[in-house]
Amino acid sequence: MKCIVCHGEDIQIETVKEGLKIENDLVYVSVRIPLCHTCGERYYDRRTMQFLEKLNRKLREERWMNLKEVGKILEYV
Ligand SMILES: [Zn+2]
């Protein structure tokens, strides 16, 4: 597999943290996806996309289920 962005060949399956935006909050979820080590491009297959979409809906419905606070998101005004 070659990277479509940088044409590098150093693509490995890695566990990365994906940020899901739920209204004003950001929820990180770990997913295992192919990641280009040269430029950092992430490749999502259909199953991962569906998993993230489902989780996004679930989190909107059941707000704080299985979540732990790990930091704050601040906005400079
Ligand atoms: Zn790349």
N, CA, C, O and the ligand as a Tripos MOL2 file, in Angstrom:
@<TRIPOS>MOLECULE
protein
  309   307    78     0     0
PROTEIN
NO_CHARGES

@<TRIPOS>ATOM
      1 N           0.8480   -1.2060    0.0000 N.3       1 MET1
      2 CA          0.0000    0.0000    0.0000 C.3       1 MET1
      3 C           0.8780    1.2490    0.0000 C.2       1 MET1
      4 O           1.8110    1.3710    0.7940 O.2       1 MET1
      5 N           0.5670    2.1540   -0.8870 N.am      2 LYS2
      6 CA          1.3060    3.4150   -0.9640 C.3       2 LYS2
      7 C           0.4400    4.5540   -0.4670 C.2       2 LYS2
      8 O          -0.7770    4.5500   -0.6500 O.2       2 LYS2
      9 N           1.0650    5.5140    0.1540 N.am      3 CYS3
     10 CA          0.3250    6.6670    0.6540 C.3       3 CYS3
     11 C          -0.1080    7.5420   -0.5220 C.2       3 CYS3
     12 O           0.6980    7.8710   -1.3920 O.2       3 CYS3
     13 N          -1.3870    7.9130   -0.5380 N.am      4 ILE4
     14 CA         -1.8750    8.7260   -1.6560 C.3       4 ILE4
     15 C          -1.4510   10.1830   -1.5200 C.2       4 ILE4
     16 O          -1.5280   10.9510   -2.4790 O.2       4 ILE4
     17 N          -1.0030   10.5590   -0.3230 N.am      5 VAL5
     18 CA         -0.6070   11.9460   -0.1110 C.3       5 VAL5
     19 C           0.8690   12.1670   -0.4520 C.2       5 VAL5
     20 O           1.2060   13.0440   -1.2460 O.2       5 VAL5
     21 N           1.7550   11.3480    0.1670 N.am      6 CYS6
     22 CA          3.1940   11.5780   -0.0160 C.3       6 CYS6
     23 C           3.8640   10.4770   -0.8310 C.2       6 CYS6
     24 O           5.0600   10.5620   -1.1070 O.2       6 CYS6
     25 N           3.1150    9.4430   -1.2210 N.am      7 HIS7
     26 CA          3.6180    8.3000   -1.9840 C.3       7 HIS7
     27 C           4.6450    7.4830   -1.2200 C.2       7 HIS7
     28 O           5.3650    6.6770   -1.8100 O.2       7 HIS7
     29 N           4.7160    7.6860    0.0890 N.am      8 GLY8
     30 CA          5.6090    6.8840    0.9170 C.3       8 GLY8
     31 C           5.0420    5.4840    1.0950 C.2       8 GLY8
     32 O           3.8470    5.2570    0.9030 O.2       8 GLY8
     33 N           5.9120    4.5470    1.4630 N.am      9 GLU9
     34 CA          5.4430    3.1680    1.6160 C.3       9 GLU9
     35 C           5.4560    2.7050    3.0630 C.2       9 GLU9
     36 O           5.1660    1.5430    3.3480 O.2       9 GLU9
     37 N           5.7870    3.5950    3.9660 N.am     10 ASP10
     38 CA          5.8790    3.2300    5.3770 C.3      10 ASP10
     39 C           4.5240    3.4040    6.0570 C.2      10 ASP10
     40 O           4.3280    4.3170    6.8590 O.2      10 ASP10
     41 N           3.5850    2.5010    5.7180 N.am     11 ILE11
     42 CA          2.2490    2.5620    6.2950 C.3      11 ILE11
     43 C           2.0620    1.3740    7.2240 C.2      11 ILE11
     44 O           2.1910    0.2240    6.8040 O.2      11 ILE11
     45 N           1.7610    1.6490    8.4780 N.am     12 GLN12
     46 CA          1.6060    0.5950    9.4790 C.3      12 GLN12
     47 C           0.2610    0.7620   10.1720 C.2      12 GLN12
     48 O          -0.2750    1.8650   10.2770 O.2      12 GLN12
     49 N          -0.2740   -0.3770   10.6480 N.am     13 ILE13
     50 CA         -1.4920   -0.3160   11.4560 C.3      13 ILE13
     51 C          -1.1100    0.1960   12.8440 C.2      13 ILE13
     52 O          -0.2640   -0.3910   13.5180 O.2      13 ILE13
     53 N          -1.7210    1.2620   13.2540 N.am     14 GLU14
     54 CA         -1.4090    1.8530   14.5490 C.3      14 GLU14
     55 C          -2.6980    2.1360   15.3210 C.2      14 GLU14
     56 O          -3.7760    2.2660   14.7400 O.2      14 GLU14
     57 N          -2.5580    2.2280   16.6370 N.am     15 THR15
     58 CA         -3.6760    2.6770   17.4510 C.3      15 THR15
     59 C          -3.5550    4.1920   17.5930 C.2      15 THR15
     60 O          -2.5770    4.7010   18.1400 O.2      15 THR15
     61 N          -4.5490    4.8900   17.1010 N.am     16 VAL16
     62 CA         -4.5160    6.3560   17.1820 C.3      16 VAL16
     63 C          -5.7660    6.8520   17.9000 C.2      16 VAL16
     64 O          -6.7770    6.1540   17.9750 O.2      16 VAL16
     65 N          -5.6760    8.0420   18.4120 N.am     17 LYS17
     66 CA         -6.8400    8.6240   19.0660 C.3      17 LYS17
     67 C          -7.5480    9.5440   18.0840 C.2      17 LYS17
     68 O          -6.9720   10.4940   17.5550 O.2      17 LYS17
     69 N          -8.8140    9.2260   17.8610 N.am     18 GLU18
     70 CA         -9.6320   10.0070   16.9400 C.3      18 GLU18
     71 C         -10.5390   10.9120   17.7610 C.2      18 GLU18
     72 O         -11.1400   10.4560   18.7340 O.2      18 GLU18
     73 N         -10.6500   12.1660   17.3960 N.am     19 GLY19
     74 CA        -11.4960   13.0930   18.1300 C.3      19 GLY19
     75 C         -12.8920   13.1930   17.5240 C.2      19 GLY19
     76 O         -13.0480   13.5130   16.3460 O.2      19 GLY19
     77 N         -13.9090   12.9130   18.3480 N.am     20 LEU20
     78 CA        -15.2930   13.0710   17.8920 C.3      20 LEU20
     79 C         -15.8550   14.3260   18.5240 C.2      20 LEU20
     80 O         -15.8100   14.4870   19.7440 O.2      20 LEU20
     81 N         -16.3820   15.2120   17.7050 N.am     21 LYS21
     82 CA        -16.9260   16.4380   18.2450 C.3      21 LYS21
     83 C         -18.3880   16.2270   18.5880 C.2      21 LYS21
     84 O         -19.2130   15.9550   17.7160 O.2      21 LYS21
     85 N         -18.7020   16.3580   19.8880 N.am     22 ILE22
     86 CA        -20.0850   16.2190   20.3440 C.3      22 ILE22
     87 C         -20.4790   17.5830   20.9030 C.2      22 ILE22
     88 O         -20.1130   17.9500   22.0190 O.2      22 ILE22
     89 N         -21.2280   18.3150   20.1000 N.am     23 GLU23
     90 CA        -21.5380   19.7080   20.4220 C.3      23 GLU23
     91 C         -20.2550   20.4700   20.7470 C.2      23 GLU23
     92 O         -19.3930   20.6000   19.8780 O.2      23 GLU23
     93 N         -20.1000   20.9820   21.9850 N.am     24 ASN24
     94 CA        -18.8890   21.7290   22.2960 C.3      24 ASN24
     95 C         -17.7660   20.8730   22.8710 C.2      24 ASN24
     96 O         -16.6900   21.3780   23.1910 O.2      24 ASN24
     97 N         -18.0230   19.5870   22.9970 N.am     25 ASP25
     98 CA        -17.0260   18.7070   23.5960 C.3      25 ASP25
     99 C         -16.3110   17.8780   22.5350 C.2      25 ASP25
    100 O         -16.8170   17.6530   21.4360 O.2      25 ASP25
    101 N         -15.1320   17.4420   22.9060 N.am     26 LEU26
    102 CA        -14.3620   16.5900   22.0220 C.3      26 LEU26
    103 C         -14.1140   15.2830   22.7580 C.2      26 LEU26
    104 O         -13.5640   15.2830   23.8600 O.2      26 LEU26
    105 N         -14.5180   14.1690   22.1550 N.am     27 VAL27
    106 CA        -14.3590   12.8670   22.7900 C.3      27 VAL27
    107 C         -13.3290   12.0710   21.9990 C.2      27 VAL27
    108 O         -13.4890   11.8580   20.7970 O.2      27 VAL27
    109 N         -12.2660   11.6310   22.6820 N.am     28 TYR28
    110 CA        -11.2490   10.8390   22.0080 C.3      28 TYR28
    111 C         -11.5740    9.3700   22.1030 C.2      28 TYR28
    112 O         -11.9380    8.8710   23.1680 O.2      28 TYR28
    113 N         -11.4440    8.6820   20.9950 N.am     29 VAL29
    114 CA        -11.6650    7.2430   20.9770 C.3      29 VAL29
    115 C         -10.4810    6.6030   20.2380 C.2      29 VAL29
    116 O         -10.0270    7.1090   19.2110 O.2      29 VAL29
    117 N          -9.9930    5.4820   20.7820 N.am     30 SER30
    118 CA         -8.8630    4.7940   20.1570 C.3      30 SER30
    119 C          -9.3490    3.8870   19.0360 C.2      30 SER30
    120 O         -10.2770    3.0990   19.2160 O.2      30 SER30
    121 N          -8.7140    4.0070   17.8840 N.am     31 VAL31
    122 CA         -9.0390    3.1070   16.7670 C.3      31 VAL31
    123 C          -7.7270    2.5960   16.1610 C.2      31 VAL31
    124 O          -6.7040    3.2800   16.1820 O.2      31 VAL31
    125 N          -7.7880    1.3740   15.6240 N.am     32 ARG32
    126 CA         -6.6130    0.8240   14.9380 C.3      32 ARG32
    127 C          -6.8030    0.9860   13.4410 C.2      32 ARG32
    128 O          -7.6880    0.3790   12.8370 O.2      32 ARG32
    129 N          -5.9560    1.8130   12.8600 N.am     33 ILE33
    130 CA         -6.0760    2.0970   11.4270 C.3      33 ILE33
    131 C          -4.6810    2.1980   10.8010 C.2      33 ILE33
    132 O          -3.6930    2.4060   11.5050 O.2      33 ILE33
    133 N          -4.6100    2.0500    9.4840 N.am     34 PRO34
    134 CA         -3.3260    2.2620    8.8120 C.3      34 PRO34
    135 C          -2.9400    3.7370    8.8760 C.2      34 PRO34
    136 O          -3.7560    4.6250    8.6290 O.2      34 PRO34
    137 N          -1.6710    3.9710    9.2150 N.am     35 LEU35
    138 CA         -1.1780    5.3300    9.3770 C.3      35 LEU35
    139 C           0.1270    5.4680    8.6080 C.2      35 LEU35
    140 O           1.0140    4.6240    8.7350 O.2      35 LEU35
    141 N           0.2510    6.5090    7.8240 N.am     36 CYS36
    142 CA          1.4860    6.7680    7.0890 C.3      36 CYS36
    143 C           2.4960    7.3940    8.0430 C.2      36 CYS36
    144 O           2.2470    8.4500    8.6240 O.2      36 CYS36
    145 N           3.6440    6.7250    8.1990 N.am     37 HIS37
    146 CA          4.6570    7.2360    9.1290 C.3      37 HIS37
    147 C           5.4260    8.4100    8.5530 C.2      37 HIS37
    148 O           6.1070    9.1330    9.2800 O.2      37 HIS37
    149 N           5.3160    8.5980    7.2600 N.am     38 THR38
    150 CA          6.0660    9.6850    6.6310 C.3      38 THR38
    151 C           5.3370   11.0210    6.7870 C.2      38 THR38
    152 O           5.9430   12.0150    7.1890 O.2      38 THR38
    153 N           4.0370   11.0490    6.4690 N.am     39 CYS39
    154 CA          3.3280   12.3310    6.5150 C.3      39 CYS39
    155 C           2.2140   12.3700    7.5560 C.2      39 CYS39
    156 O           1.6560   13.4340    7.8240 O.2      39 CYS39
    157 N           1.8840   11.2120    8.1520 N.am     40 GLY40
    158 CA          0.8650   11.1970    9.1970 C.3      40 GLY40
    159 C          -0.5530   11.0200    8.6840 C.2      40 GLY40
    160 O          -1.4980   11.0900    9.4700 O.2      40 GLY40
    161 N          -0.7280   10.7920    7.3900 N.am     41 GLU41
    162 CA         -2.0660   10.5840    6.8380 C.3      41 GLU41
    163 C          -2.7000    9.3270    7.4310 C.2      41 GLU41
    164 O          -2.0560    8.2850    7.5500 O.2      41 GLU41
    165 N          -3.9740    9.4480    7.8000 N.am     42 ARG42
    166 CA         -4.6990    8.3190    8.3660 C.3      42 ARG42
    167 C          -5.6570    7.7460    7.3420 C.2      42 ARG42
    168 O          -6.3070    8.4860    6.6040 O.2      42 ARG42
    169 N          -5.7420    6.4160    7.2990 N.am     43 TYR43
    170 CA         -6.6480    5.7570    6.3570 C.3      43 TYR43
    171 C          -7.7620    5.0530    7.1050 C.2      43 TYR43
    172 O          -7.5230    4.1810    7.9410 O.2      43 TYR43
    173 N          -8.9830    5.4480    6.7880 N.am     44 TYR44
    174 CA        -10.1250    4.8500    7.4710 C.3      44 TYR44
    175 C         -10.8330    3.9120    6.5210 C.2      44 TYR44
    176 O         -11.2080    4.2990    5.4140 O.2      44 TYR44
    177 N         -11.0190    2.6570    6.9630 N.am     45 ASP45
    178 CA        -11.8160    1.7700    6.1180 C.3      45 ASP45
    179 C         -13.2920    1.9610    6.4720 C.2      45 ASP45
    180 O         -13.6370    2.6840    7.4080 O.2      45 ASP45
    181 N         -14.1510    1.2940    5.6990 N.am     46 ARG46
    182 CA        -15.5900    1.4760    5.8680 C.3      46 ARG46
    183 C         -16.0510    1.0920    7.2800 C.2      46 ARG46
    184 O         -16.9060    1.7500    7.8720 O.2      46 ARG46
    185 N         -15.4510   -0.0100    7.8110 N.am     47 ARG47
    186 CA        -15.8620   -0.4650    9.1430 C.3      47 ARG47
    187 C         -15.5260    0.5580   10.2140 C.2      47 ARG47
    188 O         -16.3130    0.7950   11.1310 O.2      47 ARG47
    189 N         -14.3580    1.1580   10.0930 N.am     48 THR48
    190 CA        -13.9530    2.1680   11.0740 C.3      48 THR48
    191 C         -14.8610    3.3840   10.9910 C.2      48 THR48
    192 O         -15.2720    3.9340   12.0130 O.2      48 THR48
    193 N         -15.1760    3.8060    9.7480 N.am     49 MET49
    194 CA        -16.0610    4.9530    9.5550 C.3      49 MET49
    195 C         -17.4260    4.6850   10.1890 C.2      49 MET49
    196 O         -17.9790    5.5380   10.8840 O.2      49 MET49
    197 N         -17.9620    3.4760    9.9380 N.am     50 GLN50
    198 CA        -19.2810    3.1370   10.4920 C.3      50 GLN50
    199 C         -19.2350    3.0950   12.0130 C.2      50 GLN50
    200 O         -20.1630    3.5450   12.6850 O.2      50 GLN50
    201 N         -18.1390    2.5450   12.5520 N.am     51 PHE51
    202 CA        -17.9750    2.4790   14.0040 C.3      51 PHE51
    203 C         -17.9770    3.8960   14.5890 C.2      51 PHE51
    204 O         -18.6390    4.1530   15.5950 O.2      51 PHE51
    205 N         -17.2430    4.8040   13.9650 N.am     52 LEU52
    206 CA        -17.1500    6.1760   14.4790 C.3      52 LEU52
    207 C         -18.4930    6.9060   14.3590 C.2      52 LEU52
    208 O         -18.8740    7.6670   15.2490 O.2      52 LEU52
    209 N         -19.2080    6.6680   13.2510 N.am     53 GLU53
    210 CA        -20.5200    7.2990   13.0820 C.3      53 GLU53
    211 C         -21.5170    6.8070   14.1290 C.2      53 GLU53
    212 O         -22.2730    7.5870   14.7080 O.2      53 GLU53
    213 N         -21.4980    5.4650   14.3620 N.am     54 LYS54
    214 CA        -22.3870    4.8830   15.3590 C.3      54 LYS54
    215 C         -22.0970    5.4350   16.7380 C.2      54 LYS54
    216 O         -23.0060    5.8030   17.4820 O.2      54 LYS54
    217 N         -20.8080    5.4880   17.0690 N.am     55 LEU55
    218 CA        -20.3990    5.9660   18.3770 C.3      55 LEU55
    219 C         -20.7870    7.4360   18.5520 C.2      55 LEU55
    220 O         -21.2220    7.8470   19.6270 O.2      55 LEU55
    221 N         -20.6270    8.2090   17.5030 N.am     56 ASN56
    222 CA        -21.0020    9.6170   17.5120 C.3      56 ASN56
    223 C         -22.4870    9.7780   17.8750 C.2      56 ASN56
    224 O         -22.8510   10.5980   18.7170 O.2      56 ASN56
    225 N         -23.3370    8.9670   17.2120 N.am     57 ARG57
    226 CA        -24.7800    9.0200   17.4970 C.3      57 ARG57
    227 C         -25.0740    8.6050   18.9270 C.2      57 ARG57
    228 O         -25.8580    9.2430   19.6300 O.2      57 ARG57
    229 N         -24.4140    7.4950   19.3550 N.am     58 LYS58
    230 CA        -24.6320    6.9590   20.6860 C.3      58 LYS58
    231 C         -24.2530    7.9800   21.7620 C.2      58 LYS58
    232 O         -24.9610    8.1490   22.7540 O.2      58 LYS58
    233 N         -23.1300    8.6510   21.5460 N.am     59 LEU59
    234 CA        -22.6570    9.6300   22.5320 C.3      59 LEU59
    235 C         -23.5970   10.8210   22.6240 C.2      59 LEU59
    236 O         -23.7600   11.4070   23.6940 O.2      59 LEU59
    237 N         -24.2190   11.1840   21.4960 N.am     60 ARG60
    238 CA        -25.1730   12.2930   21.5100 C.3      60 ARG60
    239 C         -26.4260   11.9240   22.2940 C.2      60 ARG60
    240 O         -27.0250   12.7580   22.9730 O.2      60 ARG60
    241 N         -26.8180   10.6240   22.1800 N.am     61 GLU61
    242 CA        -28.0280   10.1760   22.8670 C.3      61 GLU61
    243 C         -27.7940    9.9470   24.3530 C.2      61 GLU61
    244 O         -28.5930   10.3670   25.1880 O.2      61 GLU61
    245 N         -26.6830    9.2710   24.6780 N.am     62 GLU62
    246 CA        -26.4410    8.9150   26.0810 C.3      62 GLU62
    247 C         -25.2370    9.6720   26.6220 C.2      62 GLU62
    248 O         -24.3120    9.0810   27.1790 O.2      62 GLU62
    249 N         -25.2650   10.9370   26.4550 N.am     63 ARG63
    250 CA        -24.2150   11.8580   26.8440 C.3      63 ARG63
    251 C         -22.9360   11.3340   27.5230 C.2      63 ARG63
    252 O         -21.9140   11.2280   26.8470 O.2      63 ARG63
    253 N         -22.9430   11.0090   28.7950 N.am     64 TRP64
    254 CA        -21.6820   10.7780   29.5100 C.3      64 TRP64
    255 C         -21.3270    9.3250   29.7280 C.2      64 TRP64
    256 O         -20.4890    8.9910   30.5650 O.2      64 TRP64
    257 N         -21.9770    8.4660   28.9640 N.am     65 MET65
    258 CA        -21.7190    7.0520   29.0820 C.3      65 MET65
    259 C         -20.2560    6.7010   28.7840 C.2      65 MET65
    260 O         -19.7100    7.1000   27.7550 O.2      65 MET65
    261 N         -19.6360    5.9540   29.6920 N.am     66 ASN66
    262 CA        -18.2660    5.4470   29.4950 C.3      66 ASN66
    263 C         -17.2280    6.5260   29.1780 C.2      66 ASN66
    264 O         -16.2390    6.2510   28.4980 O.2      66 ASN66
    265 N         -17.4430    7.7350   29.6580 N.am     67 LEU67
    266 CA        -16.4760    8.7830   29.3720 C.3      67 LEU67
    267 C         -15.7510    9.1910   30.6370 C.2      67 LEU67
    268 O         -16.3380    9.2450   31.7170 O.2      67 LEU67
    269 N         -14.4780    9.4750   30.4910 N.am     68 LYS68
    270 CA        -13.7360   10.0230   31.6240 C.3      68 LYS68
    271 C         -13.0760   11.3050   31.1530 C.2      68 LYS68
    272 O         -12.6120   11.4050   30.0170 O.2      68 LYS68
    273 N         -13.0400   12.2860   32.0470 N.am     69 GLU69
    274 CA        -12.4760   13.5750   31.6740 C.3      69 GLU69
    275 C         -10.9570   13.5030   31.6980 C.2      69 GLU69
    276 O         -10.3640   13.0960   32.6980 O.2      69 GLU69
    277 N         -10.3320   13.8970   30.6000 N.am     70 VAL70
    278 CA         -8.8770   13.8210   30.5300 C.3      70 VAL70
    279 C          -8.2270   15.1860   30.3670 C.2      70 VAL70
    280 O          -7.0020   15.3060   30.3970 O.2      70 VAL70
    281 N          -9.0470   16.2110   30.1950 N.am     71 GLY71
    282 CA         -8.4970   17.5450   30.0070 C.3      71 GLY71
    283 C          -9.6080   18.5160   29.7020 C.2      71 GLY71
    284 O         -10.7890   18.1960   29.8360 O.2      71 GLY71
    285 N          -9.2230   19.6990   29.2950 N.am     72 LYS72
    286 CA        -10.2260   20.6960   28.9900 C.3      72 LYS72
    287 C          -9.9550   21.2520   27.5980 C.2      72 LYS72
    288 O          -8.8160   21.2920   27.1310 O.2      72 LYS72
    289 N         -11.0140   21.6730   26.9630 N.am     73 ILE73
    290 CA        -10.8620   22.3830   25.6980 C.3      73 ILE73
    291 C         -11.2430   23.8290   25.9590 C.2      73 ILE73
    292 O         -12.3540   24.1210   26.4000 O.2      73 ILE73
    293 N         -10.3220   24.7180   25.6870 N.am     74 LEU74
    294 CA        -10.5520   26.1180   25.9940 C.3      74 LEU74
    295 C         -10.5720   26.9550   24.7310 C.2      74 LEU74
    296 O          -9.9490   26.6210   23.7230 O.2      74 LEU74
    297 N         -11.2980   28.0390   24.8150 N.am     75 GLU75
    298 CA        -11.3530   28.9520   23.6690 C.3      75 GLU75
    299 C         -10.8970   30.3250   24.1290 C.2      75 GLU75
    300 O         -11.4010   30.8530   25.1210 O.2      75 GLU75
    301 N          -9.9610   30.8930   23.4240 N.am     76 TYR76
    302 CA         -9.4750   32.2220   23.7530 C.3      76 TYR76
    303 C         -10.4130   33.2490   23.1260 C.2      76 TYR76
    304 O         -10.6280   33.2580   21.9140 O.2      76 TYR76
    305 N         -10.9710   34.1200   23.9820 N.am     77 VAL77
    306 CA        -11.9680   35.0700   23.4420 C.3      77 VAL77
    307 C         -11.4760   36.5060   23.5530 C.2      77 VAL77
    308 O         -12.1800   37.4330   23.1510 O.2      77 VAL77
    309 ZN          2.1170    9.7700    3.5440 Zn       78 ZN78
@<TRIPOS>BOND
     1     1     2 1
     2     2     3 1
     3     3     4 2
     4     3     5 am
     5     5     6 1
     6     6     7 1
     7     7     8 2
     8     7     9 am
     9     9    10 1
    10    10    11 1
    11    11    12 2
    12    11    13 am
    13    13    14 1
    14    14    15 1
    15    15    16 2
    16    15    17 am
    17    17    18 1
    18    18    19 1
    19    19    20 2
    20    19    21 am
    21    21    22 1
    22    22    23 1
    23    23    24 2
    24    23    25 am
    25    25    26 1
    26    26    27 1
    27    27    28 2
    28    27    29 am
    29    29    30 1
    30    30    31 1
    31    31    32 2
    32    31    33 am
    33    33    34 1
    34    34    35 1
    35    35    36 2
    36    35    37 am
    37    37    38 1
    38    38    39 1
    39    39    40 2
    40    39    41 am
    41    41    42 1
    42    42    43 1
    43    43    44 2
    44    43    45 am
    45    45    46 1
    46    46    47 1
    47    47    48 2
    48    47    49 am
    49    49    50 1
    50    50    51 1
    51    51    52 2
    52    51    53 am
    53    53    54 1
    54    54    55 1
    55    55    56 2
    56    55    57 am
    57    57    58 1
    58    58    59 1
    59    59    60 2
    60    59    61 am
    61    61    62 1
    62    62    63 1
    63    63    64 2
    64    63    65 am
    65    65    66 1
    66    66    67 1
    67    67    68 2
    68    67    69 am
    69    69    70 1
    70    70    71 1
    71    71    72 2
    72    71    73 am
    73    73    74 1
    74    74    75 1
    75    75    76 2
    76    75    77 am
    77    77    78 1
    78    78    79 1
    79    79    80 2
    80    79    81 am
    81    81    82 1
    82    82    83 1
    83    83    84 2
    84    83    85 am
    85    85    86 1
    86    86    87 1
    87    87    88 2
    88    87    89 am
    89    89    90 1
    90    90    91 1
    91    91    92 2
    92    91    93 am
    93    93    94 1
    94    94    95 1
    95    95    96 2
    96    95    97 am
    97    97    98 1
    98    98    99 1
    99    99   100 2
   100    99   101 am
   101   101   102 1
   102   102   103 1
   103   103   104 2
   104   103   105 am
   105   105   106 1
   106   106   107 1
   107   107   108 2
   108   107   109 am
   109   109   110 1
   110   110   111 1
   111   111   112 2
   112   111   113 am
   113   113   114 1
   114   114   115 1
   115   115   116 2
   116   115   117 am
   117   117   118 1
   118   118   119 1
   119   119   120 2
   120   119   121 am
   121   121   122 1
   122   122   123 1
   123   123   124 2
   124   123   125 am
   125   125   126 1
   126   126   127 1
   127   127   128 2
   128   127   129 am
   129   129   130 1
   130   130   131 1
   131   131   132 2
   132   131   133 am
   133   133   134 1
   134   134   135 1
   135   135   136 2
   136   135   137 am
   137   137   138 1
   138   138   139 1
   139   139   140 2
   140   139   141 am
   141   141   142 1
   142   142   143 1
   143   143   144 2
   144   143   145 am
   145   145   146 1
   146   146   147 1
   147   147   148 2
   148   147   149 am
   149   149   150 1
   150   150   151 1
   151   151   152 2
   152   151   153 am
   153   153   154 1
   154   154   155 1
   155   155   156 2
   156   155   157 am
   157   157   158 1
   158   158   159 1
   159   159   160 2
   160   159   161 am
   161   161   162 1
   162   162   163 1
   163   163   164 2
   164   163   165 am
   165   165   166 1
   166   166   167 1
   167   167   168 2
   168   167   169 am
   169   169   170 1
   170   170   171 1
   171   171   172 2
   172   171   173 am
   173   173   174 1
   174   174   175 1
   175   175   176 2
   176   175   177 am
   177   177   178 1
   178   178   179 1
   179   179   180 2
   180   179   181 am
   181   181   182 1
   182   182   183 1
   183   183   184 2
   184   183   185 am
   185   185   186 1
   186   186   187 1
   187   187   188 2
   188   187   189 am
   189   189   190 1
   190   190   191 1
   191   191   192 2
   192   191   193 am
   193   193   194 1
   194   194   195 1
   195   195   196 2
   196   195   197 am
   197   197   198 1
   198   198   199 1
   199   199   200 2
   200   199   201 am
   201   201   202 1
   202   202   203 1
   203   203   204 2
   204   203   205 am
   205   205   206 1
   206   206   207 1
   207   207   208 2
   208   207   209 am
   209   209   210 1
   210   210   211 1
   211   211   212 2
   212   211   213 am
   213   213   214 1
   214   214   215 1
   215   215   216 2
   216   215   217 am
   217   217   218 1
   218   218   219 1
   219   219   220 2
   220   219   221 am
   221   221   222 1
   222   222   223 1
   223   223   224 2
   224   223   225 am
   225   225   226 1
   226   226   227 1
   227   227   228 2
   228   227   229 am
   229   229   230 1
   230   230   231 1
   231   231   232 2
   232   231   233 am
   233   233   234 1
   234   234   235 1
   235   235   236 2
   236   235   237 am
   237   237   238 1
   238   238   239 1
   239   239   240 2
   240   239   241 am
   241   241   242 1
   242   242   243 1
   243   243   244 2
   244   243   245 am
   245   245   246 1
   246   246   247 1
   247   247   248 2
   248   247   249 am
   249   249   250 1
   250   250   251 1
   251   251   252 2
   252   251   253 am
   253   253   254 1
   254   254   255 1
   255   255   256 2
   256   255   257 am
   257   257   258 1
   258   258   259 1
   259   259   260 2
   260   259   261 am
   261   261   262 1
   262   262   263 1
   263   263   264 2
   264   263   265 am
   265   265   266 1
   266   266   267 1
   267   267   268 2
   268   267   269 am
   269   269   270 1
   270   270   271 1
   271   271   272 2
   272   271   273 am
   273   273   274 1
   274   274   275 1
   275   275   276 2
   276   275   277 am
   277   277   278 1
   278   278   279 1
   279   279   280 2
   280   279   281 am
   281   281   282 1
   282   282   283 1
   283   283   284 2
   284   283   285 am
   285   285   286 1
   286   286   287 1
   287   287   288 2
   288   287   289 am
   289   289   290 1
   290   290   291 1
   291   291   292 2
   292   291   293 am
   293   293   294 1
   294   294   295 1
   295   295   296 2
   296   295   297 am
   297   297   298 1
   298   298   299 1
   299   299   300 2
   300   299   301 am
   301   301   302 1
   302   302   303 1
   303   303   304 2
   304   303   305 am
   305   305   306 1
   306   306   307 1
   307   307   308 2
@<TRIPOS>SUBSTRUCTURE
     1 MET1         2 RESIDUE 1 A MET
     2 LYS2         6 RESIDUE 1 A LYS
     3 CYS3        10 RESIDUE 1 A CYS
     4 ILE4        14 RESIDUE 1 A ILE
     5 VAL5        18 RESIDUE 1 A VAL
     6 CYS6        22 RESIDUE 1 A CYS
     7 HIS7        26 RESIDUE 1 A HIS
     8 GLY8        30 RESIDUE 1 A GLY
     9 GLU9        34 RESIDUE 1 A GLU
    10 ASP10       38 RESIDUE 1 A ASP
    11 ILE11       42 RESIDUE 1 A ILE
    12 GLN12       46 RESIDUE 1 A GLN
    13 ILE13       50 RESIDUE 1 A ILE
    14 GLU14       54 RESIDUE 1 A GLU
    15 THR15       58 RESIDUE 1 A THR
    16 VAL16       62 RESIDUE 1 A VAL
    17 LYS17       66 RESIDUE 1 A LYS
    18 GLU18       70 RESIDUE 1 A GLU
    19 GLY19       74 RESIDUE 1 A GLY
    20 LEU20       78 RESIDUE 1 A LEU
    21 LYS21       82 RESIDUE 1 A LYS
    22 ILE22       86 RESIDUE 1 A ILE
    23 GLU23       90 RESIDUE 1 A GLU
    24 ASN24       94 RESIDUE 1 A ASN
    25 ASP25       98 RESIDUE 1 A ASP
    26 LEU26      102 RESIDUE 1 A LEU
    27 VAL27      106 RESIDUE 1 A VAL
    28 TYR28      110 RESIDUE 1 A TYR
    29 VAL29      114 RESIDUE 1 A VAL
    30 SER30      118 RESIDUE 1 A SER
    31 VAL31      122 RESIDUE 1 A VAL
    32 ARG32      126 RESIDUE 1 A ARG
    33 ILE33      130 RESIDUE 1 A ILE
    34 PRO34      134 RESIDUE 1 A PRO
    35 LEU35      138 RESIDUE 1 A LEU
    36 CYS36      142 RESIDUE 1 A CYS
    37 HIS37      146 RESIDUE 1 A HIS
    38 THR38      150 RESIDUE 1 A THR
    39 CYS39      154 RESIDUE 1 A CYS
    40 GLY40      158 RESIDUE 1 A GLY
    41 GLU41      162 RESIDUE 1 A GLU
    42 ARG42      166 RESIDUE 1 A ARG
    43 TYR43      170 RESIDUE 1 A TYR
    44 TYR44      174 RESIDUE 1 A TYR
    45 ASP45      178 RESIDUE 1 A ASP
    46 ARG46      182 RESIDUE 1 A ARG
    47 ARG47      186 RESIDUE 1 A ARG
    48 THR48      190 RESIDUE 1 A THR
    49 MET49      194 RESIDUE 1 A MET
    50 GLN50      198 RESIDUE 1 A GLN
    51 PHE51      202 RESIDUE 1 A PHE
    52 LEU52      206 RESIDUE 1 A LEU
    53 GLU53      210 RESIDUE 1 A GLU
    54 LYS54      214 RESIDUE 1 A LYS
    55 LEU55      218 RESIDUE 1 A LEU
    56 ASN56      222 RESIDUE 1 A ASN
    57 ARG57      226 RESIDUE 1 A ARG
    58 LYS58      230 RESIDUE 1 A LYS
    59 LEU59      234 RESIDUE 1 A LEU
    60 ARG60      238 RESIDUE 1 A ARG
    61 GLU61      242 RESIDUE 1 A GLU
    62 GLU62      246 RESIDUE 1 A GLU
    63 ARG63      250 RESIDUE 1 A ARG
    64 TRP64      254 RESIDUE 1 A TRP
    65 MET65      258 RESIDUE 1 A MET
    66 ASN66      262 RESIDUE 1 A ASN
    67 LEU67      266 RESIDUE 1 A LEU
    68 LYS68      270 RESIDUE 1 A LYS
    69 GLU69      274 RESIDUE 1 A GLU
    70 VAL70      278 RESIDUE 1 A VAL
    71 GLY71      282 RESIDUE 1 A GLY
    72 LYS72      286 RESIDUE 1 A LYS
    73 ILE73      290 RESIDUE 1 A ILE
    74 LEU74      294 RESIDUE 1 A LEU
    75 GLU75      298 RESIDUE 1 A GLU
    76 TYR76      302 RESIDUE 1 A TYR
    77 VAL77      306 RESIDUE 1 A VAL
    78 ZN78       309 GROUP 0 **** ****
